[in-house]
């Protein structure tokens, strides 16, 4: 777990353009936090789902 990435994932003020790179760098806990974001685009949701299938 990377506490910084988890914190960023939970931060509602994180700019949308940083969510994609965060999805790519996410470990399981960070991905879990990202999954609860309401502001994800359909592309970001697809990337998050694809990441979890690796």
N, C-alpha and C positions, 0 to 999 in steps of 0.2 A: 504494500500500500504506500502510495505517495500522498502524504497529507496535503501538500500544496495543490496537487491535481484534484483531489477530492474537494478541497475548499473552492477551487475555481469552478468545478462542476456544479456545486451547490449555490454559487453566487448568481443571483438573478440579474445583476448588472453586467455580467460578462458579455462583451460585444458578440453579436451573432457570427462575425467573421472568425472568431477564435474558437467557436464550438467545434467546427470541423476538425482542426488540428488536435483539439483536445480529445475528440472521439478516437482519432488515430493513435494517440499516445496512451489511451485509457487502459488501466488494469481493470480487474473485475469490479472492485469497489467504486472506482471512478465511473465506470460504465453504468453501474447501478444508480448512482446519483444523477447521471445524465438522463437516464430513462424517466426520471420524475420531472424533468423540465417541461413546462407547457409551451415554451416558445420554439421548440424544434421544428425545422422545416421537414417536409416529407423526404427530402434528400438526406438530411441528417438522421432521421429515423431509420431510413434504409441502411445507411452506413453503420449505425449503431447495431442494428440487427445482424448485418453481415459480419461485423466485428465479433459478435458473440458466438457466431457459428464457426469461428476459426479453431 
